[in-house]
Amino acid sequence: MRVTVVGGGVIALLTAVEFTLDGHRVTVVDQGPIPYSRATSFDQHRIIRALHPDDPPATAAALRAHRRWLELEDLFATRFYERVGALTVLPPAAAEAGVLLLTGAGGRARTLTAAELADRYPHLALDSGFDAVLEDDAGVLLAERVLAACAGWLRWQPDVSLIEHRPVVAVDGERGRVSLADGQVLDGDGVVVAVGPWARRLLPERIAKSLVLHRQSLLYCRVPAAAAEAWAATPAVPALGTRRGAWLIPPVAGTALKLTSAAVCHRTDDLTDHVTPEYRQRELAVEFGDLLPGFGPAWVLGSKDCYYLSYAETGGPLVVSLGGPAHAYAACGGSSFKFAPLIARTLADRVLGRVPDPTGLAALDAVPLDATP
């Protein structure tokens, strides 16, 4: 088959990889360079962890994603998965339940008590009434390196074409046709559109209206030299156990410490700039001042606001048929990144008219990702 993939982020590129591995001819087209630095998935790093409390299907799928990321490192001959583990801070009963859920799904995890947390991570001021689940099969994906590895591998494949700096203006799913702003038309047997916030215009109007735009603020920090050794032994922390939903990614492989919170994610009407307002920076500084002993302005290297879409009815990602062998996917923050290999395989199977492999990801609804209207 001849397949056109629209997008320069992780979902688009990994879907192109899946088509290529299956022996199909693939054209990847994007409005910017490939990979695209404004893609939702473009960043220093992303957390990959398996535990999704009270959600066995998502937990099992995340373990499969972990294994697929390791396979992709081998395929691309590039290291981008730092297996530093993941720490989820929870009330004691929830932590115990989380360990049972993970081990029952085939993962490796153990409970750390509040006393063990205080002893092991003195540079984190965690709630003394909470325990935590420590996962071994988890860690940090170096997101920019992932995208570069995908694009680099695709460039070497004889049946792959990468078309950069060429905006797409329309998609005709029934005819497998993608129209570019310069008048060129790409015809194929199938299409995948990995929709970024700026590309809602490529979707049917009723679908575009069902997507909500979010804006998230992030702080990037350096850690004090005196605490560098402690931070080097720190796992990713997808939940710090706070009411406001704070989480962090430790400095790994030369990256910065990344801090943010669910409290600084909000709905917005339009894509504007990526500059974090001062009041959002102060809000994060106050929140992490209570979580990181000694935290202050000297830690902060910079900040960034990013955007992502979600489906209004579920708050998660959206996959939708565009007619014929054409499908679109709207990403939802970091959750889409960690599941990206499974999402890519399922999107490829849908375009190819195949029943998704139940040992991989039977359908996007095997994790909370499928919200097709």
N, C-alpha and C positions, 0 to 999 in steps of 0.2 A: 504494500500500500504506500501511497504518498500522503504524508501527514504534515499538516502545518500546526506548529505550536506558537501561540502568541504569548509573549512574556519573557522577561529576563531574570525572574526570581527563582527560588528553590523549587517550587512546584512545577513551573514550566520546564526548567532544565532537567530535573529528574524524570519528568514524564518523557521528555525527548530521549533521555538515556534508555528508558524502558522500551520505547519504540525501536530504537537502534539495536538494542540487544536482541530484539525479536526479528531483526532482519528487514525492517521497513526503511523507506527513504524519508528523511525528516528535514523540514525547513523550520528554523526557529527565527522569529522576527520580533523586533522590539523597537520602541521609540528612541531608546538610548543605546549605550554600549551593552554588550553581553559579556558578563553579567551587568545588570543595571543597578547603579548605585542608589537609585531612588526606590528600588523594589522594597516591598514590605519586609522581606526577609534579609535585607542587607544590613549587617551590623557586625560588631566585633564577635559577639557570641550569643548562644542560646542554650537554655537548660534542656537536657533530655533526662527524664526520670520516668519510672514506671508507675509509681503509686498514684492512683486516683481514688481517694477514699470513697468507700461505698459504691464503687463502680467497677465490678469485675471485668466486663468486656473491654473497657478502656485500659485497664491495667494490663490485661493479657495482650492487647494490641500494642501497647507501649513496649512490652518486652520483645515482641517481634520486631518493632522498629529499631530497638537497640541492636539486635542481631543483624538487621539489614544494614545499619550504618557501619558496622564492622566489615561487612562484605564489600560495601562501597569504598571503604578505605583501601581494601586490597585491589579492587577493580581500578581505582584511580591512581594507585601507588603513591598515595599522599596521606599524611596524618593530619586529621582535623578533629578527632574525637578525643578529648582529654578526660579520661575515666577517673575523675576525682571523687565520684560518688555524689549522692544527693541526700540532703537532710530536710525532713519535713517535721516541723515542730507542731505537736498536737497535745490535747489533753490525754492523760495516761490511758484511759480506756480506748480512745480512738487510735492511739499509737499501737497498742496491743492488737487491735483489730486490723490495723494496716499491715503489720508484720504477718499476720495470719493470711491476709488477702494476697500479699506478694509471694510468700513462700508457697501457698497453694497454687499459684499460677506458674510456679517454676522459677521464680526470682530468688535473689539472696538479699536478706534484710535482717536487721536486728534492732531491738529497742535500746535507746540510751535514756537513762533516768535523768531527772533534773540535776542531780549531783554529778553524774558523769558528764553531762553537757557543760556544767560550770567548770569542771576540772579540765576537760578536753579543749574547750573553746572559750578561754577567759577573755578573749577580745570581742566576744558577743555577749551582750547583756540580755539574756533570754528570760522569759517569765519563769520564776522558780517553781511554779505549780504545774509546769508542762514537761512532758517527756518528748521524745522524737523518734522517728523512724529513719535509720541510716541505711540507704541502698548502696550496694556495691556495683550493680549493673546500671550505672547512671553517670552523669557528669556534665560536661560542657562541650557543645559543638562550636567550633570556631567558624562562625557563619560566613564571613567573607572568604575564608579559605575553602569552605564547602562550595560556594558559588564559583570561585575561580577554578577549582578542580573539575567541577561539572563542565564548565565552558571549555577548559583546556582539553579534556577528554573528547568532547564532541568535535572540536576543531580537527582532531586527527582522524575522524571517521570518514571514509570515502563517500558514504551515502548521506552525509549531513551537510546542510548549508546554513550558515548563520548570517542573517540580514540585520545589520545594525543601523540605528539612527533613522528608522523608517516607520513613522507612526501608522498604526492600523486605524481605519475609519469605519469599517463595516465588516460584518461576518455573515455570510449566507450559509447556515448550517446544512440546509437541504442539499445544496449543490457543492458543499465543501469548498466554498470560495471565500478568500480573504482579500479585501480591497485596501490598498495603501494610499496614503495622502498624496503621493506623487502620481497617482493614476495606475500604477502597476497592480495587477490582479494575480494572486497566487491560487491556482486551482489544485485540488487534491481529493483524496478519498476520505479524509477525516480531518477534524480540527479540534484542538484543545485551546481554550482561552483561560489562562491563569490571571484572573482579573485583579489588578491593583486598584486602589481607591480612585485613581484618575481615569480608569477605563470602564466605569459603569455605563458609559454611553454605548458600549458594544453589546450590552444586554437588552433584551426586550424591556420596554418601559415599565411594565407591571413588576418585573423582577428587580430592576434597578431601584424602584421606589421601596422595595421591601428590605433594602440594605441600609444599615445604619453606619455612619462614619464616626470613628472614635479617634481621639487624640491622646497620646500617652507621653508623659514627661519622664526623662531619664537623667540621672547624674552619673558621670564617669569620674572616678577618683583614684588617687595614688594612696597607698597605705604607708604609714610611717615606717622608716627603715627598721626601727626597733621591733616592729611587729611582723616583719616580712616573713620570718620563718613560720610563725603561727598561721598567717594567711595562706602560705604555701601548702599547708596541711588541711585547709578548709574546703569542705565540699560545697557544691552549689546548694543554695537554700531557697527552694521554691515557696516555702511558707515559714516565716519567722514567728508565727503564732500570735500575731497582733490583730487587733480588731479591724485595723485599716487595711490589712492585707499586704504588709511589706514583704519584699523578697530581694535577694541579692545574688549576684554571680561573682565569685572570687576572681582575683587576678591570676590568670593562667596563661602560659605561653606568651608572655609579654603584653597581655591585654590589661586594661584598667579594671578596677573594681567597679561593678555596675550596680546602682541602687535605684529602686523604684517602689511604687506601692499602687495597689488598686485604687487608692483614694485620689490619685492624680491622673486617673484615666477618666475622660468625660466625653460625652457626645458633642459633636460639632457639625456645623452645616456645610462648611467648605474647606477645601485644601488651601492653605495659605502658605505660611512659612514653617520652618523647623526650629525656630528660636524659642527656647523655654522662657516663659514670662518670669520675671523676678519673684513674683509672689508664689509661683509653683516651686521655684528653687528653694525659697525660704521654707515652704511647707515640707518639702522633703528633708531639708537640713534639720528642722525641728524634730521630725519623726525619727530620723536616724541618729540624732543626737542622743536619744534615749536608748538606742539599740547598740551603738558602737562607742565604747568608752574612749573619750578623747577626741571624738569626731568634731571637726570644725571646718571653716572655710579653706584652710590650708590644704585639706585633703582634695578639694574639688579641682579637677583638671578642666572640666567642661560639662556641657549639658546638651540635650537634644530632645526635640519633640518628634514623634513618629505617628503615622496614621495606619489604621486598618479598618476593614469592613466586618460587619457581622450581620447575620440574618435576624430581623427584628423579632420573629416569633420564638427563636431559641437562644439568641445571644451567641451562637456559634457560627462556624463557616457554612457556606452554601455551595452545593453542586447542582447544576441545572442543565437540562438538555436544551440545545439550541436548534433542535431539529436534525433529522438524519444522524450521521455519525459525527456529531459535533457536541461538545460539552464544555461548560464553563465552570470555573471554580473560583470562589471569592475567599481569600485567606482571612484567618482570624488570629492575628498576633502570633505569639510563640507556639501556641498549641498546634498550628498547622506545620511549623518547622519540624518539631520532633516527630510527627507522624508523616512527614513528607514522603519518605520512600514508599509507604503503604498507600498513601493517597495517589501517588504517581502511578503505581502498579494498577490500582483500581480504575483510574481515569483511562489508562491505556487499554485495559480490558473492555471498558464500556465502548470506547471508540471502535475497537476491533470486533465488537459484537460477541465477546467471549464471556462465559460465566466466570466471575472472579474466583481465584483459587481460595478455597476455604481455609487452607493452611497458612495463607498469607494474610489477606484481609477480605473476608467474604463480600463485604460491601462497605461503603463509607458509613453506614449506620452501625457497623460493628464497634465504632467509637462515636462519640457525640459530634459527628461531623456532617451528617447528611440531613439537609433541611429542604429537599426539593419540594417546591410548592405543588 
